[in-house]
């Protein structure tokens, strides 16, 4: 069973690492977000993790903060 789970995990990780096509606007937005994320002394974090945690996305008590 563990071997099957490991194989599935590896397969999912490989899918996540594949490049995807995006529009020029999305690319430019990501590029700017990355720049500010790297150069803002942690004032701006482009990662989705903090938003997911704040809004509780994926949990029964998910909500937009007020």
N, CA, C and O atoms as a GROMACS GRO file, in nm:
protein
  264
    1UNK      N    1   0.083  -0.120   0.000
    1UNK     CA    2   0.000   0.000   0.000
    1UNK      C    3   0.087   0.126   0.000
    1UNK      O    4   0.061   0.220  -0.075
    2UNK      N    5   0.189   0.127   0.084
    2UNK     CA    6   0.275   0.245   0.092
    2UNK      C    7   0.343   0.272  -0.042
    2UNK      O    8   0.358   0.388  -0.082
    3UNK      N    9   0.386   0.167  -0.109
    3UNK     CA   10   0.452   0.183  -0.238
    3UNK      C   11   0.357   0.246  -0.339
    3UNK      O   12   0.399   0.330  -0.419
    4UNK      N   13   0.231   0.207  -0.337
    4UNK     CA   14   0.131   0.264  -0.428
    4UNK      C   15   0.112   0.412  -0.398
    4UNK      O   16   0.102   0.493  -0.490
    5UNK      N   17   0.105   0.448  -0.270
    5UNK     CA   18   0.090   0.588  -0.233
    5UNK      C   19   0.212   0.670  -0.276
    5UNK      O   20   0.198   0.783  -0.322
    6UNK      N   21   0.329   0.612  -0.259
    6UNK     CA   22   0.451   0.681  -0.300
    6UNK      C   23   0.452   0.704  -0.451
    6UNK      O   24   0.488   0.812  -0.497
    7UNK      N   25   0.412   0.603  -0.526
    7UNK     CA   26   0.408   0.616  -0.672
    7UNK      C   27   0.308   0.724  -0.713
    7UNK      O   28   0.336   0.802  -0.804
    8UNK      N   29   0.194   0.729  -0.647
    8UNK     CA   30   0.094   0.830  -0.679
    8UNK      C   31   0.145   0.970  -0.644
    8UNK      O   32   0.123   1.065  -0.718
    9UNK      N   33   0.212   0.981  -0.530
    9UNK     CA   34   0.267   1.111  -0.489
    9UNK      C   35   0.371   1.159  -0.589
    9UNK      O   36   0.371   1.276  -0.627
   10UNK      N   37   0.458   1.071  -0.631
   10UNK     CA   38   0.561   1.107  -0.728
   10UNK      C   39   0.496   1.152  -0.859
   10UNK      O   40   0.540   1.248  -0.921
   11UNK      N   41   0.392   1.081  -0.902
   11UNK     CA   42   0.322   1.116  -1.025
   11UNK      C   43   0.260   1.256  -1.014
   11UNK      O   44   0.270   1.336  -1.108
   12UNK      N   45   0.198   1.286  -0.901
   12UNK     CA   46   0.138   1.418  -0.882
   12UNK      C   47   0.244   1.528  -0.880
   12UNK      O   48   0.223   1.635  -0.937
   13UNK      N   49   0.354   1.502  -0.814
   13UNK     CA   50   0.462   1.601  -0.808
   13UNK      C   51   0.516   1.628  -0.948
   13UNK      O   52   0.543   1.743  -0.983
   14UNK      N   53   0.531   1.524  -1.027
   14UNK     CA   54   0.579   1.544  -1.164
   14UNK      C   55   0.482   1.629  -1.246
   14UNK      O   56   0.525   1.711  -1.326
   15UNK      N   57   0.353   1.609  -1.224
   15UNK     CA   58   0.254   1.691  -1.294
   15UNK      C   59   0.265   1.837  -1.254
   15UNK      O   60   0.250   1.926  -1.337
   16UNK      N   61   0.290   1.861  -1.126
   16UNK     CA   62   0.301   1.998  -1.077
   16UNK      C   63   0.425   2.070  -1.130
   16UNK      O   64   0.427   2.192  -1.139
   17UNK      N   65   0.527   1.995  -1.163
   17UNK     CA   66   0.653   2.055  -1.207
   17UNK      C   67   0.658   2.082  -1.357
   17UNK      O   68   0.754   2.141  -1.406
   18UNK      N   69   0.553   2.041  -1.429
   18UNK     CA   70   0.551   2.065  -1.573
   18UNK      C   71   0.517   2.211  -1.601
   18UNK      O   72   0.431   2.268  -1.534
   19UNK      N   73   0.582   2.269  -1.700
   19UNK     CA   74   0.548   2.408  -1.735
   19UNK      C   75   0.408   2.416  -1.795
   19UNK      O   76   0.359   2.320  -1.854
   20UNK      N   77   0.345   2.530  -1.778
   20UNK     CA   78   0.213   2.554  -1.836
   20UNK      C   79   0.218   2.682  -1.918
   20UNK      O   80   0.299   2.771  -1.891
   21UNK      N   81   0.130   2.691  -2.017
   21UNK     CA   82   0.123   2.812  -2.098
   21UNK      C   83   0.028   2.911  -2.032
   21UNK      O   84  -0.081   2.874  -1.988
   22UNK      N   85   0.071   3.034  -2.024
   22UNK     CA   86  -0.013   3.141  -1.971
   22UNK      C   87  -0.004   3.261  -2.065
   22UNK      O   88   0.088   3.270  -2.147
   23UNK      N   89  -0.099   3.351  -2.053
   23UNK     CA   90  -0.097   3.470  -2.137
   23UNK      C   91   0.018   3.561  -2.095
   23UNK      O   92   0.074   3.547  -1.986
   24UNK      N   93   0.052   3.654  -2.181
   24UNK     CA   94   0.158   3.750  -2.151
   24UNK      C   95   0.123   3.832  -2.028
   24UNK      O   96   0.211   3.865  -1.948
   25UNK      N   97  -0.006   3.866  -2.012
   25UNK     CA   98  -0.048   3.944  -1.895
   25UNK      C   99  -0.025   3.867  -1.765
   25UNK      O  100   0.023   3.923  -1.667
   26UNK      N  101  -0.060   3.740  -1.765
   26UNK     CA  102  -0.041   3.658  -1.644
   26UNK      C  103   0.108   3.642  -1.616
   26UNK      O  104   0.150   3.648  -1.500
   27UNK      N  105   0.187   3.621  -1.720
   27UNK     CA  106   0.332   3.608  -1.702
   27UNK      C  107   0.390   3.736  -1.641
   27UNK      O  108   0.469   3.730  -1.547
   28UNK      N  109   0.351   3.851  -1.696
   28UNK     CA  110   0.401   3.979  -1.644
   28UNK      C  111   0.359   4.000  -1.499
   28UNK      O  112   0.438   4.048  -1.418
   29UNK      N  113   0.235   3.965  -1.467
   29UNK     CA  114   0.187   3.978  -1.330
   29UNK      C  115   0.268   3.890  -1.235
   29UNK      O  116   0.308   3.935  -1.128
   30UNK      N  117   0.292   3.766  -1.274
   30UNK     CA  118   0.371   3.674  -1.190
   30UNK      C  119   0.514   3.724  -1.174
   30UNK      O  120   0.573   3.715  -1.066
   31UNK      N  121   0.570   3.777  -1.281
   31UNK     CA  122   0.706   3.829  -1.277
   31UNK      C  123   0.717   3.947  -1.180
   31UNK      O  124   0.811   3.955  -1.101
   32UNK      N  125   0.619   4.038  -1.186
   32UNK     CA  126   0.619   4.153  -1.095
   32UNK      C  127   0.595   4.108  -0.951
   32UNK      O  128   0.660   4.158  -0.859
   33UNK      N  129   0.503   4.014  -0.932
   33UNK     CA  130   0.476   3.964  -0.798
   33UNK      C  131   0.601   3.899  -0.738
   33UNK      O  132   0.632   3.920  -0.621
   34UNK      N  133   0.672   3.822  -0.820
   34UNK     CA  134   0.795   3.759  -0.773
   34UNK      C  135   0.898   3.865  -0.733
   34UNK      O  136   0.964   3.853  -0.629
   35UNK      N  137   0.913   3.967  -0.816
   35UNK     CA  138   1.008   4.074  -0.786
   35UNK      C  139   0.977   4.138  -0.651
   35UNK      O  140   1.065   4.152  -0.566
   36UNK      N  141   0.851   4.176  -0.631
   36UNK     CA  142   0.814   4.242  -0.505
   36UNK      C  143   0.822   4.147  -0.387
   36UNK      O  144   0.854   4.188  -0.275
   37UNK      N  145   0.792   4.020  -0.411
   37UNK     CA  146   0.802   3.921  -0.304
   37UNK      C  147   0.947   3.906  -0.258
   37UNK      O  148   0.973   3.888  -0.139
   38UNK      N  149   1.040   3.913  -0.352
   38UNK     CA  150   1.182   3.898  -0.319
   38UNK      C  151   1.244   4.025  -0.261
   38UNK      O  152   1.345   4.018  -0.191
   39UNK      N  153   1.186   4.142  -0.290
   39UNK     CA  154   1.250   4.269  -0.255
   39UNK      C  155   1.170   4.356  -0.159
   39UNK      O  156   1.185   4.478  -0.160
   40UNK      N  157   1.086   4.297  -0.077
   40UNK     CA  158   1.000   4.379   0.010
   40UNK      C  159   1.022   4.353   0.159
   40UNK      O  160   0.938   4.390   0.241
   41UNK      N  161   1.133   4.290   0.194
   41UNK     CA  162   1.158   4.257   0.335
   41UNK      C  163   1.038   4.188   0.400
   41UNK      O  164   1.000   4.219   0.512
   42UNK      N  165   0.980   4.092   0.326
   42UNK     CA  166   0.867   4.011   0.372
   42UNK      C  167   0.738   4.090   0.392
   42UNK      O  168   0.645   4.040   0.456
   43UNK      N  169   0.730   4.212   0.339
   43UNK     CA  170   0.605   4.288   0.345
   43UNK      C  171   0.504   4.235   0.245
   43UNK      O  172   0.383   4.250   0.265
   44UNK      N  173   0.552   4.174   0.138
   44UNK     CA  174   0.465   4.118   0.036
   44UNK      C  175   0.508   3.975   0.010
   44UNK      O  176   0.626   3.949  -0.015
   45UNK      N  177   0.413   3.881   0.017
   45UNK     CA  178   0.441   3.740  -0.007
   45UNK      C  179   0.350   3.692  -0.118
   45UNK      O  180   0.228   3.688  -0.101
   46UNK      N  181   0.407   3.656  -0.232
   46UNK     CA  182   0.325   3.616  -0.346
   46UNK      C  183   0.269   3.475  -0.331
   46UNK      O  184   0.184   3.434  -0.411
   47UNK      N  185   0.315   3.400  -0.233
   47UNK     CA  186   0.268   3.263  -0.214
   47UNK      C  187   0.120   3.262  -0.174
   47UNK      O  188   0.074   3.353  -0.105
   48UNK      N  189   0.049   3.161  -0.217
   48UNK     CA  190  -0.094   3.150  -0.188
   48UNK      C  191  -0.118   3.094  -0.047
   48UNK      O  192  -0.228   3.106   0.006
   49UNK      N  193  -0.017   3.033   0.013
   49UNK     CA  194  -0.034   2.970   0.144
   49UNK      C  195  -0.092   3.060   0.250
   49UNK      O  196  -0.185   3.020   0.320
   50UNK      N  197  -0.040   3.183   0.267
   50UNK     CA  198  -0.095   3.270   0.370
   50UNK      C  199  -0.243   3.303   0.347
   50UNK      O  200  -0.319   3.314   0.444
   51UNK      N  201  -0.285   3.319   0.222
   51UNK     CA  202  -0.426   3.347   0.194
   51UNK      C  203  -0.511   3.224   0.224
   51UNK      O  204  -0.619   3.234   0.282
   52UNK      N  205  -0.461   3.107   0.183
   52UNK     CA  206  -0.533   2.983   0.210
   52UNK      C  207  -0.554   2.965   0.359
   52UNK      O  208  -0.663   2.927   0.402
   53UNK      N  209  -0.453   2.992   0.438
   53UNK     CA  210  -0.465   2.979   0.583
   53UNK      C  211  -0.560   3.083   0.641
   53UNK      O  212  -0.644   3.051   0.724
   54UNK      N  213  -0.546   3.208   0.597
   54UNK     CA  214  -0.630   3.315   0.649
   54UNK      C  215  -0.777   3.292   0.618
   54UNK      O  216  -0.862   3.312   0.704
   55UNK      N  217  -0.807   3.251   0.496
   55UNK     CA  218  -0.946   3.231   0.455
   55UNK      C  219  -0.996   3.090   0.488
   55UNK      O  220  -1.114   3.062   0.470
   56UNK      N  221  -0.907   3.003   0.535
   56UNK     CA  222  -0.941   2.864   0.571
   56UNK      C  223  -0.994   2.787   0.450
   56UNK      O  224  -1.085   2.705   0.463
   57UNK      N  225  -0.938   2.814   0.332
   57UNK     CA  226  -0.981   2.749   0.209
   57UNK      C  227  -0.960   2.598   0.222
   57UNK      O  228  -0.853   2.552   0.261
   58UNK      N  229  -1.064   2.522   0.187
   58UNK     CA  230  -1.058   2.377   0.195
   58UNK      C  231  -1.108   2.321   0.327
   58UNK      O  232  -1.108   2.199   0.346
   59UNK      N  233  -1.150   2.408   0.418
   59UNK     CA  234  -1.201   2.365   0.548
   59UNK      C  235  -1.347   2.404   0.561
   59UNK      O  236  -1.392   2.496   0.492
   60UNK      N  237  -1.423   2.336   0.647
   60UNK     CA  238  -1.566   2.368   0.663
   60UNK      C  239  -1.592   2.513   0.704
   60UNK      O  240  -1.697   2.568   0.670
   61UNK      N  241  -1.499   2.574   0.774
   61UNK     CA  242  -1.520   2.712   0.820
   61UNK      C  243  -1.456   2.815   0.726
   61UNK      O  244  -1.420   2.925   0.770
   62UNK      N  245  -1.442   2.780   0.597
   62UNK     CA  246  -1.383   2.872   0.499
   62UNK      C  247  -1.465   3.000   0.492
   62UNK      O  248  -1.588   2.998   0.497
   63UNK      N  249  -1.394   3.114   0.480
   63UNK     CA  250  -1.462   3.243   0.475
   63UNK      C  251  -1.367   3.350   0.422
   63UNK      O  252  -1.245   3.335   0.428
   64UNK      N  253  -1.424   3.456   0.370
   64UNK     CA  254  -1.345   3.573   0.334
   64UNK      C  255  -1.330   3.657   0.460
   64UNK      O  256  -1.428   3.679   0.531
   65UNK      N  257  -1.210   3.705   0.488
   65UNK     CA  258  -1.194   3.787   0.609
   65UNK      C  259  -1.270   3.919   0.596
   65UNK      O  260  -1.286   3.973   0.486
   66UNK      N  261  -1.316   3.968   0.708
   66UNK     CA  262  -1.390   4.095   0.707
   66UNK      C  263  -1.308   4.204   0.770
   66UNK      O  264  -1.353   4.319   0.779
   0.00000   0.00000   0.00000
